[in-house]
Amino acid sequence: MMTAPTATVCPRCRQAVSADRLGGLCPQCLSRTLLRALLAGGGGQDGAAGPRLGDYELGEELGRGAMGAVYRARHVTLGQVVALKVVLAGEFAGEAERRRFLAEAGQAARLDHPNLVRVLNYGEAEGRQFYAMELVEGPTLAEALRAGGPGRFTMHERASLLGQVARALQHAHERGVLHRDLKPGNILLD
Amino acid sequence: MPAIPDNGVFATTHWSVVLTAGDGASPAAEAALERLCRTYWFPLYAHLRRRGRGPDDAAELTQELFARLLRRDAFRTVGPEKGRFRTFLLTAADHLLADQHAMDTALKRGGGTRPVELDALVAEDRYALEPVSSDTPGRDFDRRWALVLLDQAFARLAEEQAARDDSAGFAHLKAFLAADAEPGDYVRIGAALGVAPNTVAKRVERLRERYRELVLAEAMHTVGAPAEAEAELRSLFT
């Protein structure tokens, strides 16, 4: 049997508060302290960990596309820091699509080339599909071009880049993997 | 130490389970959705009151909305937002308010629909007790939502402390979740608990950290991806 709440007043901010909720603490003051803790700790500083997905501890969001988001993440037992691509909830229309994603991630995991970002792990956790990639800290080619303008690369560097991209694609094609979204934003420089 | 220890507090993300199920029902999605509805009915009730509905109408419409959610009708009209349960619920409520026919039907049916147990009388008392705000209805809804998060996490924290047989300590320390210590506070409490002042300081620090973790865990249940929980909290509490 529930009883009607009783009122009291916060000694600090003088707001009316319920004596029956939050142990009689003032929600306003509680929120303020919590926000401070969030801003100070934020799951990042003081060695505090962030939210988890399976064996990965999620850090900052690195990017977001139509299908999913990429987070900096750390494997909790191996300590390996990765870029974790997580498919957005409800993104897949059905079981066939879900299976295809996992099959493609499996294929990508078998590629091994110095100019390809390695897929280190893939799977599902809490109903979400993910794959973990080697974390490349460098900017994308698109970012580098935006920052430096067309003169950012010498002719020699351009040729070298093109060669590396071509060799990486050849490696993937020979193993039956098509990129299908090749663009400067998807080329990482390290 | 992980932010969300593996102790059952954060077994699944309820809203992502519901979203993954989409239009189709699954026992896990049903259970997750029911839990979310039960937890978050008050902000919705208050939102409907704020939008000019009387106590009885607000209670009936809240029930109608949950009935639609549980029947998954709302997923057809709103479309599963690839976002947060909070946004979804507010959108679904506004759709319902705009649908005069559905409203009339719900209100005519009266007490016919009881998908989620709620005590309208207590809800109204609680609504009356909360300060009148000049915020927009949307912001007001968010504020009440944040209160539910705080409430749920606090209840969990109190349970944990009781399970550790530390209710007495918690009774002394909980005030520091909402305020900084004044000079002499830790000395006084240390004397009462039979521990050194710096031990009190450490326990306060741990308690605050654990509360932050629990609020984060609660928020995770309402977002589409665990990593969005912190952004959700920041947007609610900033």
Interface residues (C-beta under 8 A of the other chain):
Chain A: M2 T3 A4 P5 A7 R12 Q15 A16 S18 R21 L22 G23 L25 C26 P27 C29 L30 S31 R32 T33 L34 L35 A37 L38 L39 G41 G42 G43 A48 A49 G50 P51 R52 L53 E57 L58 E61 A69 Y71 V76 V86 L88 A89 G90 E91 E126 G127 R128
Chain B: M1 P2 A3 I4 F10 T12 T13 W15 S16 V17 L19 T20 G22 P80 K82 D119 L121 V122 D125 R126 L129 E130 P131 A146 L147 L150 D151 F154 A158 K174 A175 L177 A178 A179 D180 R208 E209 Y211 R212 V215 L216 M220 G224 A225 P226 A227 A229 E230 L233 R234 F237 T238
